[in-house]
Amino acid sequence: MSRITELNIDDIKDSDLLKGFDFDNYDDGDRERWKGLLGGVLESQDGVACNSYAKGMEILGDQFSDLPNLSELNGMLEKNTGWRVMAVNGLLPCEDFYKLLSRKIFPSATFVRDWHSQAFTGYPDIFHDVVGHLPLFFDKKFSDFVSKSSAVIYQILTKTPNGTALKEQLIQNFSRYGWFTWEAGLIRENGIAKAYGGAILSSSGETNNLKERGYDKFDLLEVFNQPYTDKEFSARYFIIDSYDDLFASLEAIKTQYGVTDSIN
């Protein structure tokens, strides 16, 4: 279990964000694997990454040329986007995860995947979290969707009793929603499908899988009903026409579950 459960998320200080993280603990093997990952992903992203991701990568490129120091990355990220990274050592409980994101705090793993998982990893590592997701946060509209959707989901989950069938169904629905948007999502640009999902953009294997499978138009009900596993390549992808479609789906979620607070 992650140490995040020991903290009061409402009262997190800057000094808490990287508590226990020591950049000097990385060795030459970690750095070699990072560079191998980056080379493979940059090649596979060519012609696949969406414009907002590409722009974010231009800003962060120097940070990613070698295994990044999260402390330095945090300074740059907060200055430009208002977001911060928090080092975690395990998967988070759902409500903690969404609450952090609603506060514009992005939880990131700190280990680098091994050589056997270069093309794909079912367990998020620092490469997936940082390279797959952070460049998109320089797009304010997308990053607003992440924080606002997380706030709505957190509100729904906390109002639903633990241990109930409804709570389990909600967790499943919102896990699928996250997977088929910010993990495996596609956006149409000039009539061409481009990736904005971090699972695609941080995995050369996932990118090749996308090219073989194709995609369907984003539909919230279909997303809620579409099983997935993060232990293998996605069996399906959904495409939006713009990030406005994500906000429209969030309004539909608010209506469905009786959330009346504004997300604007």
BAMI-178163 format. One record per residue (C-alpha): residue number from 1; z, x, y; residue in one letter. Coordinates in pm, whole numbers, plus 50000, padded with zeros to 5 digits. Layout:
BEGIN
+-----+-------+-------+-------+------+
: seq :     w :     u :     v : type :
+-----+-------+-------+-------+------+
: NUM :     Z :     X :     Y :    A :
...
+-----+-------+-------+-------+------+
This chain:
BEGIN
+-----+-------+-------+-------+------+
: seq :     w :     u :     v : type :
+-----+-------+-------+-------+------+
:   1 : 50000 : 50000 : 50000 :    M :
:   2 : 49919 : 50130 : 50344 :    S :
:   3 : 50187 : 50244 : 50583 :    R :
:   4 : 50049 : 49994 : 50835 :    I :
:   5 : 50276 : 49731 : 50682 :    T :
:   6 : 50573 : 49928 : 50816 :    E :
:   7 : 50460 : 49886 : 51177 :    L :
:   8 : 50473 : 49607 : 51430 :    N :
:   9 : 50105 : 49562 : 51506 :    I :
:  10 : 50185 : 49393 : 51836 :    D :
:  11 : 50370 : 49705 : 51948 :    D :
:  12 : 50151 : 49989 : 51819 :    I :
:  13 : 50160 : 50295 : 52042 :    K :
:  14 : 49890 : 50560 : 52071 :    D :
:  15 : 50120 : 50799 : 51885 :    S :
:  16 : 50122 : 50559 : 51587 :    D :
:  17 : 49746 : 50552 : 51545 :    L :
:  18 : 49705 : 50887 : 51374 :    L :
:  19 : 50060 : 50930 : 51246 :    K :
:  20 : 50050 : 51138 : 50928 :    G :
:  21 : 49687 : 51239 : 50984 :    F :
:  22 : 49626 : 51615 : 50996 :    D :
:  23 : 49270 : 51726 : 51060 :    F :
:  24 : 49357 : 52076 : 50940 :    D :
:  25 : 49412 : 51941 : 50587 :    N :
:  26 : 49036 : 51907 : 50535 :    Y :
:  27 : 48883 : 52199 : 50346 :    D :
:  28 : 48535 : 52348 : 50319 :    D :
:  29 : 48453 : 52115 : 50030 :    G :
:  30 : 48527 : 51810 : 50245 :    D :
:  31 : 48304 : 51942 : 50522 :    R :
:  32 : 48024 : 52028 : 50280 :    E :
:  33 : 48031 : 51678 : 50130 :    R :
:  34 : 48032 : 51525 : 50479 :    W :
:  35 : 47719 : 51717 : 50578 :    K :
:  36 : 47550 : 51622 : 50252 :    G :
:  37 : 47630 : 51256 : 50312 :    L :
:  38 : 47510 : 51268 : 50671 :    L :
:  39 : 47179 : 51428 : 50579 :    G :
:  40 : 47107 : 51169 : 50311 :    G :
:  41 : 47204 : 50874 : 50528 :    V :
:  42 : 47012 : 50985 : 50836 :    L :
:  43 : 46699 : 51014 : 50625 :    E :
:  44 : 46744 : 50673 : 50464 :    S :
:  45 : 46829 : 50506 : 50798 :    Q :
:  46 : 46492 : 50595 : 50945 :    D :
:  47 : 46314 : 50269 : 51024 :    G :
:  48 : 46610 : 50066 : 50891 :    V :
:  49 : 46890 : 50096 : 51150 :    A :
:  50 : 46899 : 49839 : 51430 :    C :
:  51 : 46860 : 49942 : 51794 :    N :
:  52 : 47226 : 49900 : 51891 :    S :
:  53 : 47334 : 50121 : 51600 :    Y :
:  54 : 47074 : 50385 : 51689 :    A :
:  55 : 47199 : 50391 : 52049 :    K :
:  56 : 47557 : 50432 : 51932 :    G :
:  57 : 47454 : 50716 : 51703 :    M :
:  58 : 47288 : 50891 : 51997 :    E :
:  59 : 47622 : 50883 : 52179 :    I :
:  60 : 47828 : 50990 : 51877 :    L :
:  61 : 47580 : 51235 : 51726 :    G :
:  62 : 47768 : 51546 : 51828 :    D :
:  63 : 48090 : 51399 : 51689 :    Q :
:  64 : 47928 : 51342 : 51349 :    F :
:  65 : 47743 : 51674 : 51306 :    S :
:  66 : 48057 : 51794 : 51129 :    D :
:  67 : 48354 : 51610 : 50985 :    L :
:  68 : 48502 : 51447 : 51298 :    P :
:  69 : 48852 : 51493 : 51429 :    N :
:  70 : 48981 : 51137 : 51467 :    L :
:  71 : 49192 : 51239 : 51765 :    S :
:  72 : 48888 : 51356 : 51961 :    E :
:  73 : 48684 : 51059 : 51839 :    L :
:  74 : 48952 : 50818 : 51957 :    N :
:  75 : 48943 : 50953 : 52310 :    G :
:  76 : 48568 : 50908 : 52333 :    M :
:  77 : 48570 : 50566 : 52167 :    L :
:  78 : 48846 : 50419 : 52383 :    E :
:  79 : 48695 : 50550 : 52705 :    K :
:  80 : 48354 : 50396 : 52630 :    N :
:  81 : 48437 : 50082 : 52431 :    T :
:  82 : 48807 : 49999 : 52456 :    G :
:  83 : 48840 : 50039 : 52077 :    W :
:  84 : 49067 : 50284 : 51896 :    R :
:  85 : 49074 : 50413 : 51539 :    V :
:  86 : 49387 : 50401 : 51324 :    M :
:  87 : 49416 : 50627 : 51020 :    A :
:  88 : 49524 : 50435 : 50708 :    V :
:  89 : 49582 : 50550 : 50353 :    N :
:  90 : 49483 : 50242 : 50159 :    G :
:  91 : 49335 : 49894 : 50173 :    L :
:  92 : 49523 : 49664 : 50409 :    L :
:  93 : 49665 : 49318 : 50348 :    P :
:  94 : 49410 : 49067 : 50483 :    C :
:  95 : 49619 : 48942 : 50773 :    E :
:  96 : 49706 : 49294 : 50890 :    D :
:  97 : 49340 : 49393 : 50874 :    F :
:  98 : 49222 : 49101 : 51088 :    Y :
:  99 : 49509 : 49134 : 51332 :    K :
: 100 : 49431 : 49500 : 51393 :    L :
: 101 : 49064 : 49422 : 51457 :    L :
: 102 : 49159 : 49141 : 51693 :    S :
: 103 : 49351 : 49405 : 51894 :    R :
: 104 : 49043 : 49631 : 51897 :    K :
: 105 : 49202 : 49876 : 51654 :    I :
: 106 : 48971 : 49984 : 51373 :    F :
: 107 : 49146 : 50098 : 51052 :    P :
: 108 : 48978 : 50398 : 50893 :    S :
: 109 : 49032 : 50580 : 50566 :    A :
: 110 : 49073 : 50956 : 50595 :    T :
: 111 : 48943 : 51094 : 50262 :    F :
: 112 : 48583 : 51205 : 50201 :    V :
: 113 : 48418 : 51061 : 49889 :    R :
: 114 : 48342 : 51299 : 49601 :    D :
: 115 : 48001 : 51434 : 49499 :    W :
: 116 : 47956 : 51165 : 49231 :    H :
: 117 : 47969 : 50893 : 49499 :    S :
: 118 : 47724 : 51037 : 49750 :    Q :
: 119 : 47476 : 50748 : 49739 :    A :
: 120 : 47739 : 50475 : 49709 :    F :
: 121 : 48114 : 50429 : 49703 :    T :
: 122 : 48297 : 50109 : 49618 :    G :
: 123 : 48607 : 50229 : 49801 :    Y :
: 124 : 48573 : 50285 : 50178 :    P :
: 125 : 48610 : 50648 : 50284 :    D :
: 126 : 48606 : 50805 : 50629 :    I :
: 127 : 48228 : 50845 : 50618 :    F :
: 128 : 48174 : 50475 : 50554 :    H :
: 129 : 48428 : 50366 : 50813 :    D :
: 130 : 48328 : 50605 : 51091 :    V :
: 131 : 47953 : 50649 : 51047 :    V :
: 132 : 47889 : 50302 : 50908 :    G :
: 133 : 48076 : 50104 : 51172 :    H :
: 134 : 48175 : 50287 : 51490 :    L :
: 135 : 47826 : 50331 : 51646 :    P :
: 136 : 47792 : 49950 : 51665 :    L :
: 137 : 48109 : 49924 : 51873 :    F :
: 138 : 47917 : 50070 : 52167 :    F :
: 139 : 47730 : 49738 : 52171 :    D :
: 140 : 47973 : 49514 : 52357 :    K :
: 141 : 47835 : 49190 : 52219 :    K :
: 142 : 47872 : 49303 : 51860 :    F :
: 143 : 48216 : 49455 : 51912 :    S :
: 144 : 48328 : 49133 : 52084 :    D :
: 145 : 48216 : 48943 : 51776 :    F :
: 146 : 48426 : 49166 : 51551 :    V :
: 147 : 48742 : 49128 : 51761 :    S :
: 148 : 48700 : 48757 : 51834 :    K :
: 149 : 48604 : 48657 : 51481 :    S :
: 150 : 48900 : 48856 : 51349 :    S :
: 151 : 49132 : 48673 : 51592 :    A :
: 152 : 49003 : 48336 : 51471 :    V :
: 153 : 49030 : 48431 : 51104 :    I :
: 154 : 49381 : 48569 : 51156 :    Y :
: 155 : 49486 : 48244 : 51321 :    Q :
: 156 : 49348 : 48036 : 51033 :    I :
: 157 : 49507 : 48253 : 50764 :    L :
: 158 : 49851 : 48267 : 50924 :    T :
: 159 : 49861 : 47889 : 50957 :    K :
: 160 : 49785 : 47844 : 50587 :    T :
: 161 : 50079 : 47867 : 50340 :    P :
: 162 : 50082 : 48171 : 50112 :    N :
: 163 : 50041 : 48116 : 49739 :    G :
: 164 : 49822 : 47808 : 49779 :    T :
: 165 : 49475 : 47751 : 49641 :    A :
: 166 : 49355 : 47688 : 49996 :    L :
: 167 : 49480 : 48029 : 50112 :    K :
: 168 : 49301 : 48204 : 49826 :    E :
: 169 : 48981 : 48012 : 49904 :    Q :
: 170 : 49001 : 48106 : 50271 :    L :
: 171 : 49053 : 48473 : 50191 :    I :
: 172 : 48748 : 48461 : 49964 :    Q :
: 173 : 48534 : 48279 : 50222 :    N :
: 174 : 48619 : 48518 : 50502 :    F :
: 175 : 48574 : 48823 : 50280 :    S :
: 176 : 48223 : 48701 : 50207 :    R :
: 177 : 48166 : 48632 : 50576 :    Y :
: 178 : 48264 : 48987 : 50663 :    G :
: 179 : 48058 : 49135 : 50383 :    W :
: 180 : 47736 : 48954 : 50471 :    F :
: 181 : 47772 : 49023 : 50844 :    T :
: 182 : 47931 : 49352 : 50949 :    W :
: 183 : 47896 : 49516 : 50605 :    E :
: 184 : 47558 : 49406 : 50472 :    A :
: 185 : 47408 : 49221 : 50769 :    G :
: 186 : 47050 : 49237 : 50896 :    L :
: 187 : 46910 : 49149 : 51238 :    I :
: 188 : 46549 : 49070 : 51330 :    R :
: 189 : 46404 : 49301 : 51595 :    E :
: 190 : 46043 : 49248 : 51704 :    N :
: 191 : 45987 : 49055 : 51384 :    G :
: 192 : 46120 : 49335 : 51162 :    I :
: 193 : 46444 : 49328 : 50961 :    A :
: 194 : 46688 : 49598 : 51072 :    K :
: 195 : 47036 : 49675 : 50942 :    A :
: 196 : 47357 : 49639 : 51141 :    Y :
: 197 : 47589 : 49630 : 50839 :    G :
: 198 : 47808 : 49934 : 50782 :    G :
: 199 : 47777 : 49929 : 50402 :    A :
: 200 : 47401 : 49969 : 50441 :    I :
: 201 : 47410 : 50225 : 50718 :    L :
: 202 : 47660 : 50453 : 50543 :    S :
: 203 : 47491 : 50450 : 50201 :    S :
: 204 : 47150 : 50587 : 50111 :    S :
: 205 : 47172 : 50394 : 49784 :    G :
: 206 : 47246 : 50063 : 49960 :    E :
: 207 : 46957 : 50124 : 50197 :    T :
: 208 : 46717 : 50173 : 49906 :    N :
: 209 : 46857 : 49862 : 49736 :    N :
: 210 : 46786 : 49660 : 50051 :    L :
: 211 : 46424 : 49772 : 50052 :    K :
: 212 : 46386 : 49647 : 49694 :    E :
: 213 : 46567 : 49313 : 49728 :    R :
: 214 : 46456 : 49161 : 50056 :    G :
: 215 : 46666 : 48906 : 50245 :    Y :
: 216 : 46733 : 48540 : 50332 :    D :
: 217 : 46799 : 48365 : 50664 :    K :
: 218 : 47167 : 48362 : 50754 :    F :
: 219 : 47340 : 48035 : 50664 :    D :
: 220 : 47718 : 48005 : 50687 :    L :
: 221 : 47757 : 47770 : 50389 :    L :
: 222 : 47543 : 47991 : 50170 :    E :
: 223 : 47745 : 48295 : 50279 :    V :
: 224 : 48072 : 48121 : 50190 :    F :
: 225 : 47929 : 48035 : 49848 :    N :
: 226 : 47765 : 48371 : 49773 :    Q :
: 227 : 47975 : 48596 : 49547 :    P :
: 228 : 47967 : 48971 : 49603 :    Y :
: 229 : 48138 : 49280 : 49474 :    T :
: 230 : 48199 : 49598 : 49670 :    D :
: 231 : 48178 : 49796 : 49345 :    K :
: 232 : 47799 : 49785 : 49329 :    E :
: 233 : 47499 : 49733 : 49554 :    F :
: 234 : 47473 : 49396 : 49726 :    S :
: 235 : 47288 : 49129 : 49530 :    A :
: 236 : 47177 : 48954 : 49847 :    R :
: 237 : 47127 : 49011 : 50220 :    Y :
: 238 : 47117 : 48766 : 50513 :    F :
: 239 : 46930 : 48811 : 50840 :    I :
: 240 : 47014 : 48684 : 51189 :    I :
: 241 : 46779 : 48659 : 51487 :    D :
: 242 : 47036 : 48794 : 51732 :    S :
: 243 : 47411 : 48845 : 51764 :    Y :
: 244 : 47418 : 48497 : 51921 :    D :
: 245 : 47379 : 48366 : 51565 :    D :
: 246 : 47708 : 48534 : 51473 :    L :
: 247 : 47888 : 48364 : 51760 :    F :
: 248 : 47730 : 48031 : 51660 :    A :
: 249 : 47865 : 48076 : 51307 :    S :
: 250 : 48207 : 48154 : 51452 :    L :
: 251 : 48202 : 47833 : 51652 :    E :
: 252 : 48117 : 47649 : 51329 :    A :
: 253 : 48417 : 47812 : 51160 :    I :
: 254 : 48642 : 47707 : 51449 :    K :
: 255 : 48520 : 47349 : 51421 :    T :
: 256 : 48556 : 47344 : 51042 :    Q :
: 257 : 48912 : 47471 : 51046 :    Y :
: 258 : 49035 : 47305 : 51365 :    G :
: 259 : 49071 : 47613 : 51585 :    V :
: 260 : 49072 : 47499 : 51946 :    T :
: 261 : 49143 : 47826 : 52132 :    D :
: 262 : 48852 : 47965 : 52331 :    S :
: 263 : 48690 : 48284 : 52203 :    I :
: 264 : 48504 : 48350 : 52527 :    N :
+-----+-------+-------+-------+------+
